[in-house]
């Protein structure tokens, strides 16, 4: 394996809400995603979800509050917590998740990704 340049990897895709796998370790996956607009309310029953903002500002709506993340900040959504990411402008994020996680939790939607493409 060689060094991964995150900025170069972000140049390889343009679609939103479609994470791309850039690495795996210890049953976890490292994903990059571009987000814009609103996602759907969902939760992950057995997995925490890590969001690190590389570029832009991301809001993660929870039922009781909204978390606002700026560049260089991260938030871990605890397992079982309903959440809805929202990006008014394009945001670049790094996600760190178990290999078993489902993109939209138990909800199947038009935006659900079942197998992440590796780049």
N, C-alpha and C positions, 0 to 999 in steps of 0.2 A: 504494500500500500504506500502511496505517496501523499504528500501534503495536499490538503483540500483548500482551495481559495474560494471562500463563500461568495465574494462579489462576482467572480468569474462564473460560478455555478448559477447565480441569479440571472445572468445574461443569457442562459441557455433556454429559458422558457418565459412565456408571457401570460399564460392563463391564470385566472384567479381561483382560489379555493381548491387547488389540485396539488397537494404536497408532493414533493419529489424527494426520494431517498438518496442521501449522500453518504450514509454510513450505518453500520450496525455494531453493537457491542453488548455483550452480556445479556442477550435477550431484549435489548432496546434498539430503537432506530432513531437516527438523526435525520430530520426532514427539513427542507426549505419550502416555504410557500409564499406566494404573493396573494394578498387579501385586498378586496375592495368591495364595499357595500356591506349588506347584512348577511350573516349566516343564519342558521336555524337554531332554535332552542334544542339542546340535546344534553345528554350526560353520558358518562362512561362508568358503568356500575363497579368495575373492578380495577380501573386504572386512573392514576393521576395524569394530568396533562400539563406539560411545561411549555410556556410561550416566552420567547426572548425576541424583543423587537430590535431588528438590525437597522431598519429605515422606516421613518414615519411615526404615526401615533395610532395605537390600537386601543379600542374600548372593549372590555370583556364585561358584558352585562350578566349579572347574577340576579336572582329573584329579589334579593334584599338590597343590592347596591351595584354600582358600576365601578370597575377598576379601569383606570386610564394609564396606559403604558407608553412611555416615550422611548426614543432610541437608547439602547443600552440597558433598558429595564426589563425584568422578567416577572412572571407570576405563575404560580402553580395552582391549577384548578384541582381541588381535591376530588378523589373518586366519588361518584354519586351525586356531585353538585351540578345542577342544571346551569348551563351557561350559553351565551350567544355572542360570539365575536362580531365586532362591527368596526368597519374602517371607512371613514368618509372619503379619504384619499388612499391611493395605493400604499400598502404597508408590506414590508419584507420581514418575515419572521423565521426563526429557527425553532423547531418543535422537537422535543425529546420525549419519546413515548415507547411503551412496550410494543413488541412485535404483534401482540394479539389485539391491539386497540382497533376499534372500528371508527372510521372517519366521522360518522354522524351518530355514534352510539348505536342504540337499537332502532333508530328511526331511518327508514329508507326514503330517500328523496332524490330528485333529479340531480342534485349535486354530490350525491354519495360516491366516493371513490373506494372500490373494494381492494384493489391491488396498486400499491404505490410504485410508480416508475422510478427506476434508479437512473441518476444522471451523474 
